[in-house]
Amino acid sequence: MDCMVIQGGRRLAGEVRISGAKNTALPILASTLLSKGTCALLNMPDVRDVLTMSKVLTHLGAGIEVHGDRYTVTLAGVASCQAPYELVKTMRASVLVLGPLLARWGEAIVALPGGCAIGARPINLHLAALEKMGAEIHIEHGNVHACIRGRLKGARIYFDVPTVTGTENVMMAACLAEGTTVLENAAREPEVSDLASFLIKRGARVSGVGTDVITIDGVPELHGADHEIVPDRVETGTYLIAGAITGGEVRVVRCRPDHCDALLAKLQEAGVALKVEKEAIQVRANGQPRAVDVKTLPYPGFPTDMQAQMMALMALARGSSVITETVFESRFLHVLELQRMGADIRIEGNHAVVTGVGRLSGAPVMASDLRASACLILAGLAAEGETRVSRVYHLDRGYERLDAKLTGLGAQVRREAERV
Ligand code: UD1
């Protein structure tokens, strides 16, 4: 197991290039199960979750060739309809193969993902929707077993909460259903829209993308297509905060500023100077940031995946801020670690009251999940002395070459085998 060792206090400067979005790459890979043929996927991020999804697909029968950030996925037929527990337990998003397997191949057996560090994370809404479309679903031996005779049937589905992977799973399945499916209170995240545009290229009939009502007219079959994955908005946000928290000046390139509106508004409110171009954002720290309140919400609200990183910035702000987490119930595990670095944070239910301090001090800390790890790295970059973030395998799930990209900006970061 590796850890990341950071010598804090260096002002970051320079340019960093954003990789493709992990949360788009995963459903897009899963969707290749919807048809025979070949899909060429460009700008694929080199992160562990994408490797895990590739292993799931290979197990199911897909052939995958990787050349740099280009994946060529060829499917002649499926060898198995079962996604194994060993892979699913390391990545909840494996559940994204459920809809495509069921819709195209009539059966899917997917290990039920358990809880995770940030909360219970059920998949009841995915299952209820597929049942409404005619699937028979049983939970047996820890697996979801779904099957259908003939085709799924179009249906009107109302999601109690806008679920991102739920919307994606059901949208993929509905592409091959008989008749029309209407998804109400659907997720509006850019990752859902990017998946939809890939499906449309392959012959799917999807409308209302980017709104909370998505309509899918089922077609008998889809074909292969090429697609370039949209840039990662969470990686973008993480580097913007890296610039701001170190008092630096960083230009983030090959990104989609229009997908980061909520974060950009909050950074501006905090007094951080931003110059926004079509595909780049320049961030310049403007003295100590001001405290601002933040509430996570489904897109276009402030992303829960940026909450921990924003908290690192607020830990060093002037004044007190209230950070409210409304998407996941226990996504404050980074707080205890930030406190070890000298942050002044109090938790009250789903609110964190953060009172900015003048300085953080480096400490050994432990990462609990992907975005919490990013938060600790950011805090370490700004802290005095050495910070040692253990369990960085969480980071490798979603950030491509984070240590190399930070080093390119002048950070003193190195990866080491963990001392036991
Ligand atoms: C996706 C993202 C994750 C992000 C999250 C919220 C991927 C691979 N992951 O996760 O990075 O943090 O969106 O933006 O895209 N819920 C239910 N029942 C369900 C499904 C969800 O109650 O069947 C609840 C969840 O517990 C949570 C809320 O809905 O409170 C939103 O979760 P959801 O959007 O489904 O998250 P994921 O798709 O798992």
Boltz pocket constraint, residues with backbone or C-beta under 6 A from the ligand:
constraints:
  - pocket:
      binder: B
      contacts: [[A, 22], [A, 23], [A, 26], [A, 93], [A, 119], [A, 120], [A, 121], [A, 122], [A, 123], [A, 124], [A, 125], [A, 126], [A, 127], [A, 161], [A, 162], [A, 163], [A, 164], [A, 165], [A, 166], [A, 187], [A, 191], [A, 304], [A, 305], [A, 326], [A, 327], [A, 328], [A, 329]]
      max_distance: 6.0
